[in-house]
Amino acid sequence: MTALSVCAGTVAAAPAPGGAEAGPAGRTGPSAGLDPGRLEAALEGVRRAGVPGVYAEVRADGRTWRGAAGVADVATGRPVRPGMWQRVGSITKTFTAAAVMQQVEAGRIRLDAPIGGYLPRLVPGERGRKVTVRMLLNHTSGISDYLPYAFPSLGAWPSLPDVSPESLDDNRFRRFRPAELIEMGLAAPPAGEPGGPTGVYSNTNYLLLGQLLERVTGIPAEEYITRNVVERAGLRHTGFPSGPRIEGPHSRMYEALYGLIDPPRDYSVYDMSWVTTGAGLVSTMEDLNRFYGRLLGGGIVGRSSLAQMQRTVPVRALDGTTVDYGLGLHRVDVPGCGTFWGHDGTVWGAGTMSLTRADGRRRMSVAVNLTRWNELDSSGKPRRHPVDDALSALYRQALCGDADARGGTP
C-alpha cells in the first residue's frame, strides 16, 4: 500500500436547519463547537488505524467543515476528497420510508393496513394478512433477509460460517429482479412473529416497500423517490445508478470480508439490483447532511409523518446489536451531546454514517472505503479492531465538539 495522503479540512458557512440561511457566522473554532484541528486529527486516526480513505462533512450552528484523509486508490495513491460520491447502502431506507410516508399523507397507503391488500401476489395468505406497512418500515414484520440466499456462500448472516468471497464476484454483474429476492426472503424460515416486541433487520422489507410504491404511484419506485424525495430536498449528487458504475468522482471501494479477502478487493463496480430501494443510492456527504436536515425540519414529510417515523422499537441489526429503529430512522442518544437521528449504510467496500441532532443544528456524515475489516473469532463474531475505536473517536468529535470530554460514543 502506498503512503496515504491527508487532505486538510475546510470551514465555510452552511444553511441553517430547514434550508433558511443562518445568522452571522461568527468565529469558527473550539468556542463555536467546531474544531477543524481535532476533526482533521480524528480523520487521520481512522486512516492510521487501517482504512485507506475516509472523508466527512460536519455542520454545527451554521458552519460547515469538510475533510478527507488517505487515498481513493491504493494502487495509484490518488487522494480521497471530501466531495466524492459514495454508495451509501441502507441510508437509502430513510429515503424510501419518506416516500412511503408521502403516500400515507396522500391517502394512498395506510400504515396499519396489511401488505397483502396492496401486493396480494407477492405476499399471499396469512402473512399478507398479518404483516402491515408499518411492520415493514420498522422491521417488525418477521420476514427474513434474502441476503444469505442471494449470496449463498455467506451462509447464515452475520455469523458467516464456511464463508467464501466467491458469491461476491459471481453476482458483480448479475441483474436481480426485486420479486425473486423478495421470494427468497419469504421462503426462508421466519425471523419472528409479525408485530413482535423486537424487530429483526431485513432488506426484504424495503424491497417490498419499493414494490408498494410502484403499485400505488404507477411509476418505478426509484423514479418516484428521485422526483419527490431527492429533488424536493435539493440534492444535486444523489441518485440510483443506472448501471454497475458510479458516474461522478468516487473512490474505489475495498471489501475485506472479515479477513477472508486479503488484500481487500475493489467492488466499486457492482450491479446494485441486489439492494435497490433498500440500499442502492449513491450520494455525497454534503447531500446527506442536507437531506437529514430537510427531513427533520419538516421539508420532506409533514410533522405528523415525521413523528410516526420517530416512534422507535428495538431492532436486532445484521451485526447482532440492537438499535432503536423507527420508520427508516435510527435514534442515537449520545450522553452530553443530545439525541441524533439518521442511518448507517454498508455495501461491498463502502461504509457510511449520517446523523443529525434532533434540532438540526449539528450534522455529521462520514464515509470510508473499506468494510468488514474485523477478523472473526472462533464463534464467528467480529473481533474489535483499531478502526472501530478510531471511528468512534471521529464520531464523538463530530457529534459533540466541545462536549467531547463528557464522553458518549454512538
C-alpha positions as CSV (number, residue, x, y, z in Angstrom):
1,M,0.0,0.0,0.0
2,T,1.3,3.4,-0.9
3,A,1.8,6.2,1.6
4,L,-1.6,7.8,2.5
5,S,-2.1,11.5,2.0
6,V,-4.2,13.8,4.1
7,C,-6.5,16.4,2.6
8,A,-6.8,19.3,5.0
9,G,-10.4,20.2,6.1
10,T,-12.1,23.4,5.1
11,V,-14.6,25.5,7.0
12,A,-17.4,27.5,5.4
13,A,-20.8,29.0,6.2
14,A,-23.7,26.5,5.8
15,P,-27.5,26.8,5.6
16,A,-29.4,26.7,8.8
17,P,-31.8,23.9,9.6
18,G,-34.8,23.8,7.3
19,G,-32.9,25.5,4.5
20,A,-33.0,29.1,5.7
21,E,-29.7,31.0,5.9
22,A,-28.0,31.2,9.2
23,G,-27.3,34.4,11.0
24,P,-23.8,35.8,11.5
25,A,-21.3,33.0,11.3
26,G,-19.0,34.3,14.0
27,R,-15.7,32.8,14.8
28,T,-15.0,29.2,13.9
29,G,-13.0,27.1,16.4
30,P,-13.5,25.5,19.8
31,S,-15.8,28.2,21.1
32,A,-18.1,27.5,18.1
33,G,-18.2,23.8,18.8
34,L,-16.4,23.0,15.5
35,D,-12.7,22.5,15.8
36,P,-11.0,21.8,12.4
37,G,-7.8,20.6,14.0
38,R,-9.4,18.0,16.2
39,L,-11.6,16.8,13.3
40,E,-8.6,16.5,11.0
41,A,-6.7,14.6,13.7
42,A,-9.7,12.2,14.1
43,L,-9.8,11.6,10.4
44,E,-6.1,10.9,10.4
45,G,-6.6,8.5,13.3
46,V,-9.0,6.4,11.1
47,R,-6.5,6.4,8.3
48,R,-3.7,5.3,10.6
49,A,-5.9,2.5,12.0
50,G,-6.1,0.9,8.6
51,V,-8.8,2.5,6.4
52,P,-7.3,3.5,3.0
53,G,-9.6,6.6,2.7
54,V,-12.1,8.4,4.9
55,Y,-14.0,11.7,4.2
56,A,-16.6,13.7,6.1
57,E,-18.7,16.8,6.4
58,V,-19.7,18.2,9.8
59,R,-22.2,21.1,10.3
60,A,-22.6,22.9,13.6
61,D,-24.6,26.1,14.2
62,G,-24.4,27.4,10.7
63,R,-20.8,26.4,10.0
64,T,-19.5,23.6,7.8
65,W,-16.3,21.6,7.9
66,R,-15.2,19.2,5.2
67,G,-12.2,17.0,5.3
68,A,-10.6,13.8,4.0
69,A,-7.6,11.6,4.8
70,G,-5.9,8.9,2.8
71,V,-6.3,7.6,-0.7
72,A,-9.1,6.7,-3.1
73,D,-7.0,4.2,-4.9
74,V,-4.3,2.2,-3.1
75,A,-2.6,1.3,-6.4
76,T,-2.1,4.8,-7.7
77,G,-2.1,6.9,-4.5
78,R,-4.9,9.1,-5.8
79,P,-6.1,11.1,-2.8
80,V,-9.6,10.8,-1.4
81,R,-11.6,14.1,-1.5
82,P,-14.4,15.3,0.8
83,G,-16.9,15.7,-2.1
84,M,-16.6,12.2,-3.6
85,W,-19.7,10.2,-4.4
86,Q,-20.3,7.1,-2.2
87,R,-22.5,4.1,-2.3
88,V,-24.4,4.9,0.9
89,G,-26.1,1.5,1.4
90,S,-29.0,1.3,3.9
91,I,-29.2,5.1,4.3
92,T,-31.4,4.6,1.2
93,K,-34.0,3.2,3.6
94,T,-34.7,6.7,5.0
95,F,-35.4,7.9,1.5
96,T,-37.7,5.0,0.8
97,A,-39.5,5.5,4.1
98,A,-40.0,9.2,3.5
99,A,-41.5,8.4,0.1
100,V,-43.9,5.9,1.7
101,M,-45.0,8.5,4.2
102,Q,-45.7,10.9,1.5
103,Q,-48.2,8.4,0.0
104,V,-49.6,7.9,3.5
105,E,-50.2,11.7,3.6
106,A,-51.9,11.5,0.2
107,G,-54.2,8.7,1.5
108,R,-53.0,6.1,-0.9
109,I,-51.3,4.0,1.8
110,R,-52.4,3.2,5.3
111,L,-49.6,2.4,7.8
112,D,-51.5,-0.2,9.6
113,A,-53.1,-1.9,6.6
114,P,-51.9,-5.4,5.7
115,I,-49.4,-5.5,2.9
116,G,-51.4,-8.4,1.2
117,G,-54.1,-5.9,0.4
118,Y,-51.7,-4.0,-1.8
119,L,-49.5,-6.8,-3.0
120,P,-51.6,-10.0,-2.9
121,R,-49.4,-11.9,-5.4
122,L,-46.1,-11.1,-3.7
123,V,-47.3,-11.6,-0.1
124,P,-50.3,-14.0,-0.2
125,G,-52.1,-15.9,2.6
126,E,-51.8,-15.4,6.3
127,R,-48.6,-13.5,6.2
128,G,-50.1,-11.0,3.8
129,R,-53.0,-10.5,6.2
130,K,-50.8,-10.1,9.3
131,V,-47.9,-8.0,8.1
132,T,-48.7,-4.3,7.9
133,V,-46.9,-1.5,6.1
134,R,-45.7,-0.2,9.4
135,M,-44.1,-3.6,10.2
136,L,-42.1,-3.4,7.0
137,L,-40.9,0.1,7.8
138,N,-39.8,-0.7,11.3
139,H,-38.6,-4.3,10.7
140,T,-41.1,-6.0,12.9
141,S,-42.6,-8.0,10.0
142,G,-40.8,-11.2,10.9
143,I,-39.8,-11.6,7.2
144,S,-36.3,-12.9,6.9
145,D,-33.5,-11.2,4.9
146,Y,-32.8,-12.6,1.5
147,L,-29.1,-11.8,1.6
148,P,-27.9,-15.3,2.7
149,Y,-29.8,-16.8,-0.2
150,A,-28.8,-14.3,-2.9
151,F,-25.2,-14.7,-1.7
152,P,-25.3,-18.3,-0.6
153,S,-21.6,-18.7,0.3
154,L,-22.2,-16.1,3.0
155,G,-24.2,-18.8,5.0
156,A,-26.3,-17.7,7.9
157,W,-25.7,-13.9,8.1
158,P,-24.0,-12.4,10.1
159,S,-22.1,-15.3,11.7
160,L,-20.8,-16.3,8.2
161,P,-19.8,-20.0,8.7
162,D,-17.9,-21.6,5.8
163,V,-17.8,-18.1,4.2
164,S,-16.0,-17.5,0.8
165,P,-15.9,-14.4,-1.3
166,E,-17.0,-16.3,-4.4
167,S,-20.6,-15.2,-4.4
168,L,-19.5,-11.5,-4.3
169,D,-17.7,-12.0,-7.6
170,D,-20.3,-14.2,-9.1
171,N,-23.0,-11.5,-8.5
172,R,-21.0,-8.5,-9.6
173,F,-22.9,-8.1,-12.9
174,R,-25.9,-10.2,-12.1
175,R,-29.2,-8.5,-12.6
176,F,-31.6,-9.4,-9.8
177,R,-35.4,-8.8,-10.0
178,P,-37.0,-7.5,-6.8
179,A,-39.6,-10.2,-7.0
180,E,-37.0,-13.0,-6.9
181,L,-35.2,-11.5,-4.0
182,I,-38.5,-11.0,-2.1
183,E,-39.4,-14.6,-2.8
184,M,-36.1,-15.7,-1.2
185,G,-36.9,-13.8,1.9
186,L,-40.5,-15.1,2.2
187,A,-39.4,-18.7,1.6
188,A,-36.8,-18.5,4.4
189,P,-37.8,-19.5,8.0
190,P,-39.5,-16.5,9.6
191,A,-37.2,-14.2,11.7
192,G,-40.1,-13.7,14.2
193,E,-43.8,-13.2,14.6
194,P,-45.3,-10.2,12.8
195,G,-45.6,-7.2,15.2
196,G,-43.4,-8.7,17.8
197,P,-41.8,-6.5,20.5
198,T,-38.3,-6.7,19.0
199,G,-37.8,-6.5,15.3
200,V,-35.2,-8.1,13.1
201,Y,-33.5,-6.0,10.4
202,S,-34.3,-7.3,6.9
203,N,-33.7,-5.9,3.5
204,T,-36.7,-7.9,2.2
205,N,-38.9,-5.4,4.0
206,Y,-37.6,-2.4,2.0
207,L,-37.8,-4.2,-1.4
208,L,-41.4,-4.9,-0.6
209,L,-41.9,-1.2,0.2
210,G,-40.4,-0.4,-3.2
211,Q,-42.9,-2.6,-4.9
212,L,-45.7,-1.0,-2.8
213,L,-44.6,2.5,-4.0
214,E,-44.7,1.3,-7.6
215,R,-48.1,-0.2,-7.0
216,V,-49.7,3.0,-5.7
217,T,-47.9,5.6,-7.8
218,G,-47.8,3.7,-11.1
219,I,-44.1,4.5,-11.7
220,P,-40.9,2.7,-10.6
221,A,-40.1,3.3,-7.0
222,E,-36.6,4.7,-7.8
223,E,-38.2,7.3,-10.1
224,Y,-40.7,8.3,-7.5
225,I,-38.1,8.6,-4.8
226,T,-35.9,10.7,-7.1
227,R,-38.7,13.1,-8.1
228,N,-40.3,13.5,-4.7
229,V,-37.6,13.0,-2.1
230,V,-34.2,13.6,-3.7
231,E,-35.3,16.6,-5.8
232,R,-37.5,18.0,-3.0
233,A,-34.5,18.0,-0.7
234,G,-32.5,19.9,-3.3
235,L,-29.9,17.2,-3.6
236,R,-27.6,17.5,-6.6
237,H,-25.4,14.5,-6.3
238,T,-27.8,11.7,-5.1
239,G,-29.5,9.1,-7.2
240,F,-29.9,5.5,-8.2
241,P,-27.2,4.4,-10.6
242,S,-28.4,3.1,-14.0
243,G,-25.6,0.5,-14.2
244,P,-22.8,-1.0,-12.3
245,R,-20.6,2.1,-12.4
246,I,-20.8,5.3,-10.5
247,E,-20.8,8.3,-12.8
248,G,-19.4,11.0,-10.5
249,P,-16.0,11.3,-8.9
250,H,-15.6,8.5,-6.4
251,S,-13.2,6.3,-4.5
252,R,-12.5,2.6,-5.1
253,M,-14.3,0.6,-2.5
254,Y,-12.4,-2.2,-0.8
255,E,-14.0,-5.2,0.8
256,A,-12.1,-7.3,3.3
257,L,-14.9,-9.7,4.3
258,Y,-13.6,-10.2,7.8
259,G,-10.1,-11.0,6.6
260,L,-11.1,-13.6,4.0
261,I,-10.3,-11.2,1.1
262,D,-6.6,-10.3,1.6
263,P,-5.6,-7.8,0.3
264,P,-9.1,-6.2,0.2
265,R,-10.7,-6.2,-3.2
266,D,-12.3,-3.3,-5.1
267,Y,-16.0,-3.6,-5.5
268,S,-16.8,-0.1,-6.7
269,V,-18.1,-1.5,-10.0
270,Y,-21.1,-3.5,-9.0
271,D,-24.7,-4.0,-10.1
272,M,-26.9,-2.8,-7.3
273,S,-30.0,-4.6,-8.3
274,W,-29.4,-6.8,-5.2
275,V,-30.5,-3.9,-2.9
276,T,-32.4,-1.2,-5.0
277,T,-34.8,0.6,-2.7
278,G,-33.2,-1.0,0.4
279,A,-29.6,0.2,-0.2
280,G,-29.0,1.3,-3.8
281,L,-28.4,5.0,-3.6
282,V,-25.2,6.9,-4.4
283,S,-24.8,10.3,-2.6
284,T,-22.2,12.7,-1.1
285,M,-21.7,13.7,2.5
286,E,-22.9,17.2,1.7
287,D,-26.1,15.9,0.2
288,L,-26.7,13.5,3.2
289,N,-26.4,16.3,5.7
290,R,-28.7,18.5,3.6
291,F,-31.3,15.6,3.3
292,Y,-31.5,14.8,7.0
293,G,-31.6,18.5,7.9
294,R,-34.6,19.0,5.5
295,L,-36.3,15.8,6.7
296,L,-36.1,16.7,10.4
297,G,-37.0,20.3,9.6
298,G,-40.3,19.2,8.0
299,G,-39.3,19.8,4.4
300,I,-39.8,16.3,3.1
301,V,-42.8,15.0,5.0
302,G,-45.2,16.7,7.4
303,R,-44.7,16.9,11.1
304,S,-47.2,14.2,11.9
305,S,-45.5,11.9,9.5
306,L,-42.1,12.7,11.0
307,A,-43.5,11.9,14.4
308,Q,-44.5,8.5,13.1
309,M,-41.0,7.9,11.7
310,Q,-39.5,8.7,15.1
311,R,-41.6,6.2,17.0
312,T,-38.9,3.6,17.7
313,V,-38.8,-0.1,18.6
314,P,-35.8,-2.3,19.4
315,V,-34.5,-4.0,16.3
316,R,-31.7,-6.5,16.1
317,A,-29.3,-5.4,13.4
318,L,-27.3,-7.6,11.0
319,D,-24.3,-7.4,13.2
320,G,-26.3,-8.7,16.2
321,T,-26.5,-5.4,18.1
322,T,-29.9,-3.9,19.0
323,V,-30.8,-0.4,17.8
324,D,-33.7,2.0,18.4
325,Y,-35.4,2.0,15.0
326,G,-38.4,4.0,13.8
327,L,-39.7,4.1,10.2
328,G,-36.5,4.2,8.3
329,L,-34.7,6.2,11.0
330,H,-32.2,5.2,13.8
331,R,-32.3,7.1,17.1
332,V,-28.9,7.6,18.8
333,D,-28.7,9.1,22.2
334,V,-25.2,10.5,22.9
335,P,-24.7,11.4,26.6
336,G,-23.8,15.1,27.0
337,C,-24.4,15.8,23.3
338,G,-28.1,15.1,22.6
339,T,-30.4,12.9,20.6
340,F,-29.5,12.2,16.9
341,W,-31.5,10.8,14.0
342,G,-30.2,9.2,10.8
343,H,-29.0,5.9,9.5
344,D,-25.8,4.0,8.6
345,G,-25.2,2.0,5.4
346,T,-22.8,-0.7,4.2
347,V,-22.4,-2.3,0.8
348,W,-19.5,-4.2,-0.5
349,G,-16.5,-1.9,0.1
350,A,-18.3,1.2,1.2
351,G,-19.5,2.3,4.6
352,T,-21.3,5.5,5.6
353,M,-22.8,7.0,8.7
354,S,-25.1,10.1,8.7
355,L,-26.6,11.5,11.9
356,T,-28.3,14.8,12.6
357,R,-29.2,16.2,16.0
358,A,-33.0,16.5,16.7
359,D,-32.8,20.3,16.5
360,G,-31.0,20.1,13.1
361,R,-28.1,22.2,14.3
362,R,-25.4,19.5,14.4
363,R,-25.0,17.1,11.5
364,M,-22.3,14.6,10.6
365,S,-21.8,12.4,7.5
366,V,-18.8,10.1,7.3
367,A,-17.7,7.7,4.5
368,V,-15.0,5.0,4.5
369,N,-13.7,3.0,1.5
370,L,-13.1,-0.2,3.4
371,T,-15.6,-2.5,5.0
372,R,-15.6,-5.6,7.3
373,W,-12.0,-5.1,8.4
374,N,-12.5,-7.2,11.6
375,E,-11.3,-10.8,11.7
376,L,-13.7,-13.3,13.2
377,D,-13.2,-15.2,16.5
378,S,-13.8,-18.9,16.9
379,S,-17.5,-18.3,17.4
380,G,-17.8,-16.3,14.2
381,K,-18.1,-12.9,15.9
382,P,-16.0,-9.9,14.6
383,R,-13.0,-9.1,16.9
384,R,-12.6,-5.5,18.0
385,H,-10.2,-3.6,15.7
386,P,-8.3,-0.3,16.0
387,V,-10.5,1.0,13.2
388,D,-13.6,0.6,15.4
389,D,-12.0,2.8,18.1
390,A,-10.8,5.4,15.7
391,L,-14.2,5.7,14.1
392,S,-15.8,6.1,17.5
393,A,-13.4,8.9,18.3
394,L,-14.2,10.6,15.0
395,Y,-18.0,10.3,15.5
396,R,-17.7,11.6,19.1
397,Q,-15.7,14.6,17.9
398,A,-18.0,15.3,15.0
399,L,-21.2,15.0,17.1
400,C,-20.1,16.5,20.3
401,G,-17.4,19.1,19.5
402,D,-16.5,20.8,22.8
403,A,-18.6,18.2,24.7
404,D,-16.2,15.5,23.6
405,A,-14.7,15.4,27.1
406,R,-18.0,14.5,28.6
407,G,-17.9,11.2,26.7
408,G,-20.6,9.2,25.0
409,T,-20.0,7.2,21.8
410,P,-22.7,6.4,19.3
